């Protein structure tokens, strides 16, 4: 999904890093018509889940296909399985672990934590412990913490004047509000006096004012997620598979989770687990992921898992907005903002 900007060039767009159609194909592609299943026991189901995780991470999709019951193999060809699982892995990254969360009537539901988000894997087996059912969906959250807005005091995550392309609480101000996990998110870029975000024709990343600018930590915190190795798009191309692009997530002392997306390839300066101070350089602004123009996607959410979180409103402690000092302020579309 994308929306055209106000720039007069007809090819510049700003897009958000969400994966709305990530999982749906799996529930229809892999579900067997069987309604009763063998119950191999928790030990065997855990073993099968571990095998699936190993083969998935190793991209040995043919080994997963061998684990299917004959009727599953007929319903889902090896080629179709490879394409589907490769697409999934490209979007969510490695499967870090799988934990059994439910078991009823021979249907086992595992929560799979990935580099990007959390998924629910629903498995069922036949009498010889082959997969007879496999559904993959986003994890269903239970009792997730509520976060209306940040309480940690924040500075803006950059130096100099930046333009708020998307920001605010209404759809006209901020198209992110249509997505629960991104409500409250911002897209920041740099405009010149002409109202353009590029110097000449906007046909290369280096032509954009924001490209390569330092992105800094808005507060003290801990780096809990780093996604790297995603090439910057060739304008106006988009990478919908690796939607967040090169990305950093910062955990504040108040358990708020701040996302910095679309960073420049090979520019990230921090590592997972690293403690940082306000103002530390995280990386450089880029054009990676689901983006067609160099900009920073910035959002605050209630849990560390991308995609299944709930976005929160974000207020900055004291900033300059359109030439005037504002305190505890949430920028909106059209604002020109700077750190005081």
Secondary structure, DSSP 8 states (H G I E B T S, - for coil): -EEE-SSSSTT-EEE----TTSSHHHHHHS--S----B---HHHHHHHHHHHHHHHHTT-HHHHHHTB-HHHHHHS-HHHHHHHHHHHHHHH--EEEEEEEEEETTEEEEEEEESS-EEEEEEEE-TTS-EEEEEEEE---SS----SB--S----SSSS-EEEEE-SSSTTT-GGGGSGGGTT-EEEE---TTS-SBSSSS-SGGGBTTTT-EEE-SSSEEEEEEE----B--TT---STTTT-EEEEEE-TTS-EEEEEEE-TT-----TT-EE-TT-EEEEB--BSS-SS--EEEEEESSSSTTTS-EEB--EEEEEETTEEEEEE---TT-EEEE-
